[in-house]
Amino acid sequence: MSKNKEDEFIELLSEQEICELHEAFNIFDVESDGSINSKQLIILMNSLKQYPSQKELEKILNEFNIDKNGQIYFNQFLKIMAKRLKNIKEDEDRYLKNLFSNLDRNNNGLISIHEIRYIVTHSNENISEKDIETIMKEADTDGDGLISFEEFMTIMKN
């Protein structure tokens, strides 16, 4: 039996994320019957810094086959949130890849201190040489004097 996409999205969530989503869901499950309604869903999503438009909410309700009575059960909510969080992570990764490419001026897959200096001197940022060296030292975990994409992603996600 194959898994559907939503189940795969759930597998990307950590145990802690699932617990936090369950705790949040339970707060809005005022009837303690294991479900919330669509109005509670939008308030719950907003409380989790997810702000779906009315059109997005309608799409969510249709996509996840929410009962005609509008009741949303935790497993459905988990699938909804897993998909949204996956999309956010993909957007963040795409943004960081683009940022790395912009910093990697000679397109060799590495960022040197010279490239960082160039970016800083051509921006409106007032960063000292000491700060540039500190950035480089923190990001360059293998000590080769260059920041690889993996090192860049590690420091940007932390």
Secondary structure, DSSP 8 states (H G I E B T S, - for coil): ----HHHHHHHTS-HHHHHHHHHHHHHH-TT-SSEE-HHHHHHHHHHTT----HHHHHHHHHHTT--TT--EEHHHHHHHHHHHHHHHHHHHHHHHHHHHHHH-TT-SSEEEHHHHHHHHHTSS----HHHHHHHHHHH-TT-SSEEEHHHHHHHHH-
